[in-house]
Amino acid sequence: MALSDLDFFIGAWKAEGRFHDTPFGAGKPIEMVITGTREEREHWTMVRTEELATEQNPDPLTARYIWGYDEQAGEFTAEWFDGNGGRATQRSKGWEGDKLVFEGTITMGGHSLPLRDSFTRLADDRYYHIGETDLGNGWITVDDETATRS
């Protein structure tokens, strides 16, 4: 396992999906552009997401994911930061078939919660993402999107 295992995400993507009704807010459809690059002498994979402003989403969110590889632990690392001041730290054991799962903690508004992001390869140029949190009663879906390489 190595950082190159995440090269699938390198490039330009377009995605559609939705934020679901949660205690954090009402559901809404989302459209976004996603850009994946290798950074810092190719030691990190950066994935930047930018929601598009629409009538249903007048306050679009941006986020930056920084993925690395911890050779000692044999795991992928993830740090992410969003335009609302949220931040998360996660880890992943890598691809299991066509599924990659990062689990960790998100901190926003002074609160920390469990966070899970799952990515499923649907084809060479397409994937499905689901973001989930646990508020104490099991995992709930916060957002999900299907992305296609553009």
Backbone as a printed PyTorch tensor [residue, N CA C, xyz], in Angstrom:
tensor([[[  0.8590,  -1.1780,   0.0000],
         [  0.0000,   0.0000,   0.0000],
         [  0.9010,   1.2360,   0.0000]],

        [[  0.5080,   2.2450,  -0.7760],
         [  1.2660,   3.4850,  -0.8770],
         [  0.3270,   4.6070,  -1.2990]],

        [[  0.8080,   5.8390,  -1.2060],
         [ -0.0130,   6.9850,  -1.5700],
         [ -0.5160,   6.8860,  -3.0040]],

        [[  0.2480,   6.2470,  -3.8710],
         [ -0.1820,   6.1070,  -5.2700],
         [ -1.4980,   5.3320,  -5.3940]],

        [[ -1.8850,   4.6070,  -4.3490],
         [ -3.1790,   3.9130,  -4.3610],
         [ -4.3530,   4.8950,  -4.4350]],

        [[ -4.0890,   6.1680,  -4.1370],
         [ -5.1410,   7.1870,  -4.1870],
         [ -5.1220,   7.9780,  -5.4900]],

        [[ -4.2560,   7.5920,  -6.4340],
         [ -4.1590,   8.3190,  -7.7040],
         [ -5.4630,   8.3010,  -8.4880]],

        [[ -6.3520,   7.3790,  -8.1860],
         [ -7.6720,   7.3530,  -8.8190],
         [ -8.3480,   8.7230,  -8.7290]],

        [[ -8.1260,   9.4500,  -7.6290],
         [ -8.8120,  10.7160,  -7.3850],
         [ -8.1530,  11.9140,  -8.0740]],

        [[ -6.9700,  11.7270,  -8.6540],
         [ -6.2670,  12.8220,  -9.3160],
         [ -7.0280,  13.2250, -10.5790]],

        [[ -7.2150,  14.5260, -10.7540],
         [ -7.8870,  15.0320, -11.9430],
         [ -9.0760,  15.9020, -11.5860]],

        [[ -9.8600,  16.2150, -12.6040],
         [-11.0370,  17.0770, -12.4520],
         [-12.2990,  16.2260, -12.4980]],

        [[-13.2220,  16.5260, -11.5910],
         [-14.4710,  15.7760, -11.4510],
         [-15.6420,  16.7450, -11.3330]],

        [[-16.8200,  16.2720, -11.6830],
         [-18.0740,  16.9760, -11.4080],
         [-18.9540,  16.0120, -10.6260]],

        [[-19.6750,  16.5490,  -9.6420],
         [-20.5040,  15.6760,  -8.8060],
         [-21.8630,  16.3110,  -8.5460]],

        [[-22.8450,  15.4390,  -8.3790],
         [-24.1810,  15.8470,  -7.9580],
         [-24.6020,  14.9510,  -6.8100]],

        [[-25.3400,  15.5300,  -5.8860],
         [-25.8230,  14.7560,  -4.7490],
         [-26.6870,  15.6180,  -3.8680]],

        [[-26.6220,  15.3350,  -2.5680],
         [-27.4240,  16.1480,  -1.6590],
         [-26.8900,  16.0810,  -0.2300]],

        [[-27.1470,  17.1500,   0.4990],
         [-27.0330,  17.1370,   1.9460],
         [-28.3810,  16.6820,   2.4530]],

        [[-28.3890,  15.7800,   3.4020],
         [-29.6290,  15.2220,   3.9280],
         [-30.1140,  16.0320,   5.1290]],

        [[-31.4000,  15.8960,   5.4440],
         [-31.9440,  16.5180,   6.6470],
         [-31.2350,  15.9200,   7.8570]],

        [[-30.6220,  16.7670,   8.6580],
         [-29.9310,  16.3440,   9.8780],
         [-30.1600,  17.4230,  10.9340]],

        [[-29.7360,  17.1840,  12.1640],
         [-29.8070,  18.2520,  13.1620],
         [-28.9670,  19.4770,  12.7820]],

        [[-28.0660,  19.3260,  11.7870],
         [-27.2190,  20.4420,  11.3600],
         [-27.9370,  21.3690,  10.3850]],

        [[-29.0210,  20.8950,   9.7790],
         [-29.7330,  21.7340,   8.8280],
         [-30.6170,  20.9330,   7.8980]],

        [[-31.3920,  21.6730,   7.1130],
         [-32.3150,  21.0520,   6.1550],
         [-31.5560,  20.4990,   4.9550]],

        [[-32.1240,  19.4830,   4.3570],
         [-31.5270,  18.8900,   3.1750],
         [-31.5800,  19.8270,   1.9820]],

        [[-30.6630,  19.5990,   1.0430],
         [-30.6280,  20.4090,  -0.1740],
         [-29.8310,  19.6660,  -1.2350]],

        [[-30.1730,  19.8700,  -2.5060],
         [-29.3600,  19.2820,  -3.5650],
         [-28.0450,  20.0480,  -3.6810]],

        [[-26.9900,  19.3460,  -4.0690],
         [-25.6950,  19.9990,  -4.2590],
         [-25.0830,  19.5660,  -5.5850]],

        [[-24.3900,  20.5060,  -6.1940],
         [-23.5610,  20.2570,  -7.3670],
         [-22.1850,  20.7890,  -7.0140]],

        [[-21.1420,  20.0740,  -7.4220],
         [-19.8050,  20.5450,  -7.0830],
         [-18.7930,  20.1620,  -8.1430]],

        [[-17.6890,  20.8940,  -8.1170],
         [-16.5200,  20.5160,  -8.8940],
         [-15.4640,  20.0630,  -7.8970]],

        [[-14.7150,  19.0580,  -8.2930],
         [-13.7080,  18.4500,  -7.4260],
         [-12.4060,  18.3970,  -8.2040]],

        [[-11.3180,  18.7920,  -7.5530],
         [-10.0080,  18.7470,  -8.1900],
         [ -9.0460,  17.9890,  -7.2890]],

        [[ -8.4430,  16.9390,  -7.8280],
         [ -7.4620,  16.1540,  -7.0840],
         [ -6.0740,  16.3420,  -7.6750]],

        [[ -5.0970,  16.6590,  -6.8200],
         [ -3.7160,  16.8740,  -7.2590],
         [ -2.7480,  16.2200,  -6.2790]],

        [[ -1.5290,  15.9730,  -6.7410],
         [ -0.4450,  15.5630,  -5.8420],
         [  0.3050,  16.8350,  -5.4730]],

        [[  0.6540,  16.9830,  -4.2040],
         [  1.2720,  18.2110,  -3.7010],
         [  2.5310,  17.9050,  -2.8970]],

        [[  3.2960,  18.9610,  -2.6370],
         [  4.4870,  18.8940,  -1.7810],
         [  5.3920,  17.7260,  -2.1690]],

        [[  5.9740,  17.8540,  -3.3730],
         [  6.8760,  16.8230,  -3.9100],
         [  6.2030,  15.4600,  -3.9840]],

        [[  4.8940,  15.5040,  -4.1910],
         [  4.0640,  14.3110,  -4.3580],
         [  3.9650,  13.4360,  -3.1090]],

        [[  4.1570,  14.0560,  -1.9320],
         [  3.9910,  13.3290,  -0.6680],
         [  2.5520,  13.3640,  -0.1650]],

        [[  1.7110,  14.2020,  -0.7660],
         [  0.3340,  14.3790,  -0.3180],
         [ -0.5940,  14.4070,  -1.5230]],

        [[ -1.8110,  13.9350,  -1.3190],
         [ -2.8690,  14.0830,  -2.3130],
         [ -3.8420,  15.1220,  -1.7760]],

        [[ -4.0820,  16.1620,  -2.5670],
         [ -5.0130,  17.2220,  -2.1770],
         [ -6.2770,  17.0700,  -3.0150]],

        [[ -7.4150,  17.0290,  -2.3390],
         [ -8.7010,  16.9800,  -3.0300],
         [ -9.4990,  18.1930,  -2.5710]],

        [[ -9.8050,  19.0620,  -3.5200],
         [-10.5500,  20.2890,  -3.2180],
         [-11.9550,  20.1630,  -3.7910]],

        [[-12.9580,  20.4120,  -2.9430],
         [-14.3480,  20.3740,  -3.3950],
         [-14.9300,  21.7820,  -3.3160]],

        [[-15.6680,  22.1470,  -4.3550],
         [-16.3050,  23.4590,  -4.4010],
         [-17.7360,  23.2890,  -4.8860]],

        [[-18.6760,  23.4740,  -3.9670],
         [-20.0790,  23.4330,  -4.3660],
         [-20.3900,  24.6420,  -5.2390]],

        [[-21.3240,  24.4640,  -6.1540],
         [-21.7620,  25.5520,  -7.0160],
         [-22.9830,  26.2270,  -6.4040]],

        [[-23.0400,  27.5400,  -6.5110],
         [-24.2050,  28.2800,  -6.0260],
         [-25.3890,  28.0090,  -6.9530]],

        [[-26.5070,  27.6230,  -6.3570],
         [-27.7500,  27.4010,  -7.0960],
         [-28.8870,  28.0180,  -6.2850]],

        [[-30.0700,  28.0240,  -6.8560],
         [-31.2250,  28.5530,  -6.1300],
         [-31.4580,  27.7700,  -4.8390]],

        [[-31.2680,  26.4430,  -4.8900],
         [-31.4740,  25.6040,  -3.7080],
         [-30.2600,  25.6120,  -2.7720]],

        [[-29.1200,  26.0990,  -3.2560],
         [-27.8890,  26.1150,  -2.4630],
         [-27.2030,  27.4750,  -2.6280]],

        [[-27.7940,  28.5340,  -2.0480],
         [-27.2400,  29.8730,  -2.2380],
         [-25.9490,  30.1340,  -1.4600]],

        [[-25.6040,  29.2660,  -0.5060],
         [-24.3960,  29.4430,   0.3060],
         [-23.5160,  28.1970,   0.1580]],

        [[-22.8600,  28.0330,  -0.9980],
         [-22.1150,  26.8000,  -1.2580],
         [-20.8970,  26.6480,  -0.3520]],

        [[-20.5880,  25.4010,  -0.0530],
         [-19.4790,  25.0450,   0.8250],
         [-18.2520,  24.6700,   0.0010]],

        [[-17.0890,  25.0220,   0.5010],
         [-15.8330,  24.5490,  -0.0750],
         [-15.1050,  23.7470,   0.9930]],

        [[-14.2900,  22.8070,   0.5550],
         [-13.5090,  22.0010,   1.5040],
         [-12.2060,  21.5720,   0.8470]],

        [[-11.2270,  21.2830,   1.6690],
         [ -9.9260,  20.8250,   1.2190],
         [ -9.5570,  19.5760,   2.0250]],

        [[ -9.2870,  18.4980,   1.3130],
         [ -8.8750,  17.2360,   1.9250],
         [ -7.3950,  17.0380,   1.6310]],

        [[ -6.6280,  16.6900,   2.6340],
         [ -5.2040,  16.4090,   2.4520],
         [ -4.9760,  14.9780,   2.9080]],

        [[ -4.6650,  14.1140,   1.9440],
         [ -4.4650,  12.7020,   2.2210],
         [ -2.9860,  12.3580,   2.1470]],

        [[ -2.5390,  11.5600,   3.0930],
         [ -1.1580,  11.0930,   3.1060],
         [ -1.1150,   9.6210,   3.4360]],

        [[  0.1020,   9.1210,   3.6090],
         [  0.2810,   7.7170,   3.9550],
         [  1.2570,   7.6210,   5.1120]],

        [[  0.8430,   6.9650,   6.1880],
         [  1.6650,   6.7360,   7.3720],
         [  2.3220,   5.3700,   7.2140]],

        [[  3.6020,   5.3720,   6.8220],
         [  4.2970,   4.1060,   6.5650],
         [  4.4060,   3.2440,   7.8160]],

        [[  4.6200,   3.8630,   8.9690],
         [  4.7610,   3.0940,  10.2050],
         [  3.4620,   2.3710,  10.5570]],

        [[  2.3320,   3.0580,  10.4360],
         [  1.0390,   2.4530,  10.7750],
         [  0.4600,   1.6460,   9.6170]],

        [[  0.9650,   1.8850,   8.4020],
         [  0.4100,   1.2010,   7.2370],
         [ -1.0100,   1.6430,   6.9300]],

        [[ -1.2800,   2.9450,   7.1550],
         [ -2.6240,   3.4870,   6.9420],
         [ -2.5490,   4.8170,   6.1950]],

        [[ -3.6430,   5.1320,   5.5090],
         [ -3.7810,   6.4590,   4.9320],
         [ -4.2350,   7.4170,   6.0180]],

        [[ -3.7910,   8.6570,   5.9190],
         [ -4.2090,   9.7050,   6.8410],
         [ -5.0280,  10.7300,   6.0680]],

        [[ -5.9160,  11.4020,   6.7500],
         [ -6.7220,  12.4460,   6.1180],
         [ -6.9270,  13.5870,   7.1040]],

        [[ -6.6970,  14.7690,   6.6100],
         [ -7.0420,  15.9910,   7.3360],
         [ -7.9190,  16.7770,   6.3820]],

        [[ -8.9940,  17.3400,   6.8720],
         [ -9.7760,  18.1960,   5.9900],
         [-10.3120,  19.3940,   6.7350]],

        [[-10.5350,  20.4450,   5.9380],
         [-10.9460,  21.7430,   6.4500],
         [-12.0190,  22.2830,   5.5160]],

        [[-13.0820,  22.8780,   6.0940],
         [-14.1190,  23.4130,   5.2120],
         [-14.3400,  24.9020,   5.4370]],

        [[-15.0920,  25.5000,   4.5300],
         [-15.3370,  26.9290,   4.5400],
         [-16.2380,  27.4070,   5.6620]],

        [[-16.7600,  26.5000,   6.4880],
         [-17.5530,  26.8770,   7.6580],
         [-16.7490,  26.7650,   8.9470]],

        [[-15.4550,  26.4920,   8.8280],
         [-14.6100,  26.3570,  10.0070],
         [-14.5240,  24.9420,  10.5440]],

        [[-15.1570,  23.9860,   9.8750],
         [-15.0730,  22.5910,  10.3040],
         [-13.7240,  21.9900,   9.9410]],

        [[-13.3060,  21.0080,  10.7240],
         [-12.0580,  20.2950,  10.4370],
         [-12.2180,  18.8570,  10.8930]],

        [[-11.4800,  17.9810,  10.2510],
         [-11.5830,  16.5640,  10.5990],
         [-10.2250,  15.8980,  10.4690]],

        [[-10.0500,  14.8280,  11.2330],
         [ -8.8820,  13.9570,  11.1580],
         [ -9.4060,  12.5380,  11.0310]],

        [[ -8.9000,  11.8160,  10.0240],
         [ -9.3810,  10.4600,   9.7730],
         [ -8.2210,   9.5510,   9.3650]],

        [[ -8.5020,   8.2400,   9.3870],
         [ -7.5400,   7.2240,   8.9330],
         [ -8.2760,   6.1730,   8.1270]],

        [[ -7.5200,   5.5010,   7.2560],
         [ -8.0930,   4.4340,   6.4390],
         [ -7.0800,   3.3130,   6.2760]],

        [[ -7.5700,   2.0860,   6.2610],
         [ -6.7160,   0.9170,   6.0210],
         [ -6.5100,   0.6740,   4.5320]],

        [[ -7.1520,   1.4920,   3.6750],
         [ -6.9580,   1.3780,   2.2350],
         [ -8.1490,   0.7550,   1.5410]],

        [[ -7.9840,   0.5560,   0.2500],
         [ -9.0480,  -0.0140,  -0.5730],
         [ -9.3320,  -1.4480,  -0.1650]],

        [[-10.5910,  -1.7600,  -0.0250],
         [-11.0510,  -3.1410,   0.1170],
         [-11.9420,  -3.3790,  -1.0810]],

        [[-11.3840,  -4.0090,  -2.1070],
         [-12.0860,  -4.1090,  -3.3810],
         [-12.1870,  -2.7190,  -3.9790]],

        [[-13.4010,  -2.2660,  -4.2190],
         [-13.6220,  -0.9350,  -4.7850],
         [-14.0830,   0.0800,  -3.7470]],

        [[-13.9020,  -0.2220,  -2.4600],
         [-14.3720,   0.6780,  -1.4080],
         [-13.2040,   1.1620,  -0.5480]],

        [[-13.1910,   2.4720,  -0.3020],
         [-12.1940,   3.1210,   0.5450],
         [-12.9490,   3.8570,   1.6430]],

        [[-12.6350,   3.5660,   2.9090],
         [-13.3580,   4.1610,   4.0340],
         [-12.3720,   4.8760,   4.9510]],

        [[-12.6390,   6.1480,   5.2120],
         [-11.8890,   6.9350,   6.1960],
         [-12.7840,   7.1270,   7.4120]],

        [[-12.2460,   6.8730,   8.6170],
         [-13.0010,   7.1080,   9.8540],
         [-12.1800,   7.9610,  10.7970]],

        [[-12.8760,   8.8190,  11.5580],
         [-12.1930,   9.6720,  12.5110],
         [-13.1720,  10.5820,  13.2080]],

        [[-12.7570,  11.8390,  13.3800],
         [-13.5350,  12.8030,  14.1490],
         [-13.6200,  14.1260,  13.4040]],

        [[-14.8010,  14.7100,  13.4170],
         [-14.9960,  16.0550,  12.8870],
         [-15.2240,  16.9970,  14.0620]],

        [[-14.6670,  18.1990,  13.9710],
         [-14.8750,  19.2290,  14.9810],
         [-15.4460,  20.4510,  14.2860]],

        [[-16.5890,  20.9040,  14.7840],
         [-17.1990,  22.1210,  14.2410],
         [-18.0680,  22.7480,  15.3100]],

        [[-18.0470,  24.0530,  15.3610],
         [-18.8670,  24.7650,  16.3360],
         [-18.5770,  24.3630,  17.7690]],

        [[-17.3420,  23.9740,  18.0590],
         [-16.9670,  23.5920,  19.4150],
         [-17.3470,  22.1820,  19.8120]],

        [[-17.8700,  21.3900,  18.8860],
         [-18.2760,  20.0140,  19.1700],
         [-17.4930,  19.0490,  18.2900]],

        [[-17.1760,  17.8890,  18.8310],
         [-16.5030,  16.8360,  18.0640],
         [-17.4160,  15.6260,  17.9650]],

        [[-17.4630,  15.0410,  16.7610],
         [-18.3280,  13.8900,  16.5000],
         [-17.5870,  12.8750,  15.6420]],

        [[-17.9650,  11.5900,  15.7460],
         [-17.4000,  10.5930,  14.8380],
         [-17.7930,  10.9180,  13.3900]],

        [[-16.8720,  10.6680,  12.4770],
         [-17.1070,  10.9430,  11.0610],
         [-16.5940,   9.7820,  10.2250]],

        [[-17.3810,   9.3920,   9.2390],
         [-16.9700,   8.3390,   8.3070],
         [-17.2490,   8.8170,   6.8820]],

        [[-16.2320,   8.7360,   6.0270],
         [-16.3750,   9.0420,   4.6020],
         [-16.0330,   7.7910,   3.8200]],

        [[-16.9710,   7.3370,   2.9960],
         [-16.7790,   6.1240,   2.1910],
         [-16.8290,   6.4890,   0.7140]],

        [[-15.8780,   5.9500,  -0.0340],
         [-15.7840,   6.1690,  -1.4740],
         [-15.8640,   4.8130,  -2.1590]],

        [[-16.7660,   4.6800,  -3.1130],
         [-16.9210,   3.4340,  -3.8620],
         [-16.6580,   3.7120,  -5.3340]],

        [[-15.6470,   3.0290,  -5.8990],
         [-15.3680,   3.1530,  -7.3390],
         [-16.4760,   2.4470,  -8.1030]],

        [[-17.1400,   3.1840,  -8.9780],
         [-18.1980,   2.6140,  -9.8030],
         [-17.6720,   2.2500, -11.1850]],

        [[-16.6170,   2.9330, -11.6160],
         [-15.9700,   2.7160, -12.9150],
         [-14.6300,   3.4490, -12.8620]],

        [[-13.8530,   3.3760, -13.9300],
         [-12.5550,   4.0570, -13.9590],
         [-12.6960,   5.5660, -13.7940]],

        [[-13.8310,   6.1200, -14.2060],
         [-14.0390,   7.5620, -14.1810],
         [-15.2710,   7.9750, -13.3910]],

        [[-15.6430,   7.1700, -12.3890],
         [-16.8560,   7.4820, -11.6270],
         [-16.7620,   6.8840, -10.2310]],

        [[-17.2230,   7.6480,  -9.2290],
         [-17.2860,   7.1130,  -7.8660],
         [-18.4800,   7.6930,  -7.1140]],

        [[-18.8220,   6.9980,  -6.0350],
         [-19.9010,   7.4150,  -5.1440],
         [-19.2800,   7.6950,  -3.7870]],

        [[-19.6560,   8.8260,  -3.1730],
         [-19.1790,   9.1900,  -1.8370],
         [-20.3730,   9.3300,  -0.9030]],

        [[-20.2040,   8.8440,   0.3150],
         [-21.2060,   9.0650,   1.3570],
         [-20.4770,   9.5110,   2.6200]],

        [[-20.9460,  10.6190,   3.2100],
         [-20.4110,  11.1250,   4.4680],
         [-21.4180,  10.8640,   5.5750]],

        [[-20.9380,  10.2970,   6.6870],
         [-21.8340,   9.9250,   7.7850],
         [-21.2570,  10.3850,   9.1150]],

        [[-22.1410,  10.6100,  10.0780],
         [-21.7340,  10.9100,  11.4410],
         [-22.5940,  10.0960,  12.4020]],

        [[-22.1270,   9.9820,  13.6240],
         [-22.8620,   9.2570,  14.6610],
         [-23.1460,  10.2270,  15.8040]],

        [[-24.4180,  10.5220,  16.0000],
         [-24.8250,  11.4420,  17.0640],
         [-25.1500,  10.7100,  18.3600]],

        [[-24.7960,   9.4180,  18.4200],
         [-25.0400,   8.6260,  19.6160],
         [-26.0330,   7.5080,  19.4170]],

        [[-26.6990,   7.4790,  18.2760],
         [-27.7000,   6.4450,  17.9970],
         [-27.3940,   5.6800,  16.7190]],

        [[-26.1460,   5.6500,  16.3120],
         [-25.7630,   4.9710,  15.0750],
         [-25.4930,   5.9690,  13.9560]],

        [[-24.9110,   5.4740,  12.8930],
         [-24.5060,   6.3170,  11.7750],
         [-25.7190,   6.8650,  11.0230]],

        [[-25.6510,   8.1640,  10.6750],
         [-26.6530,   8.7860,   9.8180],
         [-25.9340,   9.4290,   8.6300]],

        [[-26.6150,   9.4590,   7.4970],
         [-26.0350,  10.0660,   6.3020],
         [-26.1540,  11.5830,   6.3840]],

        [[-25.0320,  12.2620,   6.1810],
         [-25.0110,  13.7230,   6.1360],
         [-25.0740,  14.1920,   4.6840]],

        [[-24.2480,  13.5780,   3.8280],
         [-24.2430,  13.9440,   2.4160],
         [-23.8510,  12.7430,   1.5770]],

        [[-24.2610,  12.7720,   0.3150],
         [-23.7950,  11.7610,  -0.6300],
         [-23.7980,  12.3590,  -2.0280]],

        [[-22.8370,  11.9160,  -2.8410],
         [-22.6590,  12.4380,  -4.1820],
         [-22.1340,  11.3370,  -5.0950]],

        [[-22.4520,  11.4690,  -6.3670],
         [-21.8400,  10.6480,  -7.4010],
         [-20.9890,  11.5750,  -8.2520]],

        [[-19.7120,  11.2310,  -8.4100],
         [-18.7620,  12.0660,  -9.1470],
         [-18.3410,  11.3770, -10.4310]],

        [[-18.1980,  12.1790, -11.4850],
         [-17.7540,  11.6920, -12.7870],
         [-16.5690,  12.5350, -13.2370]],

        [[-15.5240,  11.8670, -13.7170],
         [-14.3430,  12.5840, -14.1870],
         [-14.7350,  13.4730, -15.3650]],

        [[-14.2600,  14.7320, -15.3350],
         [-14.6260,  15.6590, -16.4170],
         [-13.4570,  15.9120, -17.3550]]])
